Amino acid sequence: VISTINGDANIGFYKELAAAEISADDIPVVAFSVGEEELSGLDTTNLVGHLAAWNYFQSADTDVNAEFVAAWKERMGEDRVTNDPMEAHYIGFNMWANAVAEAGTADVDAVREAMYGQEFPNLTGGTAVMLPNHHLAKPVLIGEITEDGQFDIVSQTTEVPGDAWTDHLPASAKLMSDWPGKGCGMWDTESESCVQIQSNY
């Protein structure tokens, strides 16, 4: 089962999955929006082996992640967990701070220009890179739920460039996003024209 359930609805889904005693051996579920926070209030004994795909899991075995998790738990308590959105904010804020320093100002346009190409270490290892399409290059991780509500990382890629448009749909396969080069988030490579001038951000 591929689950695209988002937010709090995950809690009800996983409670029902456990109540129905559906094991990962019988019908494995892979989720794209469930992490440590969603699992923190659940008994995960019956969820062991189900999968999630993220760019970060608290169980990542790196020195920088160990420091990050320890600092978080010291401030918020031992029962609090870290998760993928936290790592994304940590990276994004540090990239922004570096871009402000590089631009010498907090002016939005100057900082935006300085953001392209910014690099900052991922908590999982490797380096996140801000691309010309306003997306990051980051690793993709697959984790199996463990009894303690954490994830055993069973697969990790190198950094994958974030793509604003999928090549798998004909309508978007011809699109690219290149803000610094073309000043456009929806550049049509066939007509060589900008379909969308304003950023959604």
TORMARLUM-515492 format. One record per residue (C-alpha): x, y negated, z; residue in three letters. Coordinates in Angstrom, 2 decimals. Layout:
N
X_Y_Z_ALA
...
***
This chain:
201
0.00_0.00_0.00_VAL
1.32_-3.43_-0.91_ILE
0.02_-5.97_1.60_SER
-0.19_-9.65_0.73_THR
-2.14_-10.49_3.91_ILE
-0.90_-13.74_5.40_ASN
-0.82_-15.26_8.87_GLY
-2.94_-14.12_11.82_ASP
-4.93_-11.71_9.64_ALA
-1.88_-9.42_9.80_ASN
-2.57_-8.76_13.49_ILE
-6.04_-7.36_12.84_GLY
-4.80_-5.35_9.87_PHE
-2.01_-3.69_11.84_TYR
-4.28_-3.04_14.83_LYS
-6.74_-1.24_12.54_GLU
-3.91_0.61_10.81_LEU
-2.67_1.87_14.19_ALA
-6.19_2.70_15.40_ALA
-6.78_4.77_12.26_ALA
-3.50_6.59_12.99_GLU
-2.25_5.98_9.46_ILE
1.46_6.64_9.61_SER
4.15_5.42_7.26_ALA
4.73_9.06_6.32_ASP
1.12_9.34_5.10_ASP
0.53_5.94_3.50_ILE
3.46_3.53_3.75_PRO
2.61_-0.18_3.80_VAL
5.03_-2.82_2.57_VAL
4.15_-6.38_3.61_ALA
5.45_-9.67_2.30_PHE
4.30_-11.87_5.17_SER
4.69_-9.98_8.42_VAL
7.59_-10.32_10.79_GLY
8.65_-10.19_14.39_GLU
6.21_-12.90_15.54_GLU
3.17_-11.11_14.12_GLU
4.28_-7.83_15.72_LEU
5.25_-9.35_19.09_SER
1.83_-8.84_20.67_GLY
1.20_-5.38_19.26_LEU
2.01_-1.86_20.36_ASP
4.14_-0.90_17.37_THR
4.51_2.77_18.32_THR
2.04_3.82_15.60_ASN
3.48_1.36_13.07_LEU
7.01_2.75_12.99_VAL
8.32_3.13_9.45_GLY
5.99_0.69_7.72_HIS
7.97_-1.85_5.71_LEU
8.32_-5.59_5.32_ALA
10.23_-7.70_2.83_ALA
11.75_-10.99_3.99_TRP
14.93_-13.01_3.69_ASN
15.72_-12.60_7.41_TYR
15.09_-10.25_10.31_PHE
16.11_-10.87_13.93_GLN
18.00_-7.57_13.88_SER
20.52_-8.84_11.28_ALA
23.94_-7.75_12.52_ASP
26.09_-10.88_12.16_THR
27.93_-13.00_14.72_ASP
26.13_-16.19_13.66_VAL
22.74_-14.48_14.04_ASN
23.67_-13.11_17.47_ALA
24.51_-16.67_18.57_GLU
21.28_-18.03_17.06_PHE
19.10_-15.37_18.74_VAL
20.87_-15.79_22.10_ALA
20.41_-19.59_22.02_ALA
16.72_-19.19_21.14_TRP
16.06_-16.68_23.90_LYS
17.96_-18.77_26.45_GLU
15.74_-21.74_25.67_ARG
12.39_-20.00_25.09_MET
12.64_-16.77_27.10_GLY
13.70_-13.20_26.47_GLU
10.29_-12.15_25.16_ASP
10.32_-14.70_22.31_ARG
11.51_-13.58_18.87_VAL
13.10_-15.24_15.87_THR
11.73_-14.80_12.35_ASN
12.19_-15.61_8.67_ASP
10.47_-19.03_8.69_PRO
12.74_-20.09_11.58_MET
15.85_-19.17_9.62_GLU
14.50_-21.03_6.57_ALA
13.96_-24.17_8.67_HIS
17.39_-23.81_10.28_TYR
19.05_-23.62_6.86_ILE
16.88_-26.37_5.36_GLY
17.44_-28.81_8.21_PHE
21.20_-28.28_8.12_ASN
21.25_-28.73_4.34_MET
19.23_-31.94_4.75_TRP
21.61_-33.24_7.45_ALA
24.60_-32.49_5.22_ASN
22.88_-34.20_2.26_ALA
22.17_-37.31_4.38_VAL
25.84_-37.41_5.41_ALA
26.94_-36.96_1.79_GLU
24.51_-39.64_0.51_ALA
25.39_-42.02_3.34_GLY
21.69_-42.81_3.79_THR
18.36_-41.19_4.67_ALA
16.73_-42.68_1.54_ASP
14.54_-39.95_0.02_VAL
15.78_-40.28_-3.57_ASP
19.45_-40.38_-2.57_ALA
19.07_-37.39_-0.25_VAL
17.16_-35.43_-2.92_ARG
20.05_-35.93_-5.35_GLU
22.56_-34.87_-2.68_ALA
20.52_-31.73_-1.87_MET
21.23_-30.03_-5.21_TYR
24.08_-27.58_-4.75_GLY
24.06_-27.82_-0.94_GLN
25.28_-24.61_0.68_GLU
24.78_-23.32_4.20_PHE
25.46_-19.90_5.78_PRO
22.53_-17.49_6.03_ASN
22.05_-15.89_9.43_LEU
22.11_-12.52_7.63_THR
25.47_-13.12_5.98_GLY
26.36_-14.84_2.75_GLY
25.42_-18.37_1.79_THR
22.14_-20.04_0.86_ALA
22.39_-22.44_-2.10_VAL
19.92_-25.19_-3.07_MET
19.17_-24.80_-6.77_LEU
18.08_-27.45_-9.33_PRO
14.51_-26.11_-9.09_ASN
14.14_-26.97_-5.36_HIS
14.42_-23.27_-4.43_HIS
17.16_-21.44_-2.54_LEU
19.35_-18.53_-3.52_ALA
18.98_-16.10_-0.58_LYS
19.27_-12.36_0.05_PRO
16.19_-10.12_0.03_VAL
15.86_-7.69_2.93_LEU
13.62_-4.66_3.38_ILE
13.03_-3.64_6.98_GLY
11.26_-0.72_8.67_GLU
9.19_-1.48_11.75_ILE
10.71_0.02_14.91_THR
9.05_0.93_18.22_GLU
10.26_-2.29_19.87_ASP
8.58_-4.53_17.26_GLY
11.80_-5.25_15.44_GLN
12.98_-4.15_12.01_PHE
15.65_-1.70_10.96_ASP
17.15_-3.29_7.84_ILE
17.22_-0.52_5.22_VAL
18.12_-2.66_2.20_SER
19.77_-6.03_1.64_GLN
20.66_-7.66_-1.66_THR
23.20_-10.34_-2.35_THR
21.77_-13.84_-2.83_GLU
18.89_-13.85_-5.35_VAL
18.24_-17.18_-7.10_PRO
14.76_-18.47_-6.30_GLY
12.77_-18.91_-9.51_ASP
9.90_-21.38_-9.73_ALA
8.27_-19.47_-12.59_TRP
7.94_-15.74_-13.19_THR
9.18_-14.17_-16.41_ASP
6.49_-11.48_-16.08_HIS
3.53_-13.69_-17.10_LEU
3.45_-15.03_-20.67_PRO
2.14_-18.45_-19.63_ALA
5.00_-19.07_-17.22_SER
7.80_-17.08_-18.88_ALA
8.57_-20.08_-21.09_LYS
8.72_-22.51_-18.13_LEU
11.73_-23.63_-16.14_MET
12.23_-26.10_-13.33_SER
15.21_-28.43_-13.54_ASP
14.83_-31.61_-11.51_TRP
18.34_-33.11_-11.75_PRO
18.92_-32.19_-15.41_GLY
15.52_-32.69_-17.02_LYS
13.62_-34.44_-14.22_GLY
10.88_-31.87_-14.59_CYS
9.40_-29.02_-12.55_GLY
7.51_-27.49_-15.49_MET
9.78_-27.74_-18.53_TRP
8.33_-25.87_-21.52_ASP
11.34_-24.30_-23.25_THR
9.35_-23.66_-26.44_GLU
8.00_-27.18_-27.01_SER
10.96_-28.76_-25.19_GLU
8.62_-31.00_-23.24_SER
7.74_-31.64_-19.62_CYS
4.34_-30.25_-18.64_VAL
4.52_-31.67_-15.09_GLN
6.42_-34.84_-14.30_ILE
5.70_-35.24_-10.57_GLN
7.08_-32.82_-8.00_SER
4.55_-31.04_-5.79_ASN
6.86_-31.85_-2.91_TYR
***
